[in-house]
Amino acid sequence: MTTPRPTSATSRTPALGRLPSVAPLRPAGCEEALAVVDRFYRTSGSTRQSRQAAATTAYQGMMGASLNAQGGVYQATVTLSQDFSELRFILSGMVAGDPDAVQARTDRDAQTLREACADG
């Protein structure tokens, strides 16, 4: 017959050391809206037709992103939706305007979105 051996009740606390970093949570709507902006810049190209197609896709994507957005992110998505809509109409020839001026405004508004998402 074997006699049971006493067990030690000593608890071991794991050494915490360095904890893995956790990315800060972004405000609602950021991930989707930033993905739309990034896709626009990747697919825009140099021709009028490719820029129009990218603006149309970005307009649709940004409208969807605005549904989940809140606060400053919401305002930035609405503004960018308007920018992309105006850009697609100008590039399609439906309205007169300077596409480069709208693009410059879109660039500024995309930066505003990035800042709103970084502040989260």
ChimeraX attribute file (.defattr): number of C-alpha atoms within 10 A of each C-alpha:
attribute: neighborCount
match mode: 1-to-1
recipient: residues
	/A:1	3
	/A:2	4
	/A:3	5
	/A:4	6
	/A:5	6
	/A:6	6
	/A:7	6
	/A:8	6
	/A:9	6
	/A:10	6
	/A:11	6
	/A:12	6
	/A:13	6
	/A:14	6
	/A:15	6
	/A:16	6
	/A:17	6
	/A:18	6
	/A:19	6
	/A:20	6
	/A:21	6
	/A:22	6
	/A:23	6
	/A:24	9
	/A:25	11
	/A:26	14
	/A:27	19
	/A:28	19
	/A:29	21
	/A:30	26
	/A:31	13
	/A:32	17
	/A:33	29
	/A:34	18
	/A:35	14
	/A:36	23
	/A:37	24
	/A:38	13
	/A:39	15
	/A:40	21
	/A:41	14
	/A:42	10
	/A:43	15
	/A:44	17
	/A:45	14
	/A:46	8
	/A:47	10
	/A:48	15
	/A:49	14
	/A:50	14
	/A:51	21
	/A:52	21
	/A:53	19
	/A:54	23
	/A:55	27
	/A:56	20
	/A:57	18
	/A:58	28
	/A:59	26
	/A:60	14
	/A:61	20
	/A:62	27
	/A:63	17
	/A:64	17
	/A:65	24
	/A:66	23
	/A:67	13
	/A:68	15
	/A:69	21
	/A:70	15
	/A:71	11
	/A:72	16
	/A:73	26
	/A:74	23
	/A:75	16
	/A:76	26
	/A:77	31
	/A:78	19
	/A:79	20
	/A:80	27
	/A:81	24
	/A:82	16
	/A:83	22
	/A:84	25
	/A:85	18
	/A:86	23
	/A:87	27
	/A:88	25
	/A:89	17
	/A:90	18
	/A:91	21
	/A:92	15
	/A:93	10
	/A:94	10
	/A:95	12
	/A:96	11
	/A:97	14
	/A:98	12
	/A:99	17
	/A:100	10
	/A:101	11
	/A:102	16
	/A:103	16
	/A:104	12
	/A:105	15
	/A:106	20
	/A:107	16
	/A:108	13
	/A:109	17
	/A:110	21
	/A:111	14
	/A:112	19
	/A:113	24
	/A:114	17
	/A:115	14
	/A:116	19
	/A:117	21
	/A:118	13
	/A:119	12
	/A:120	12
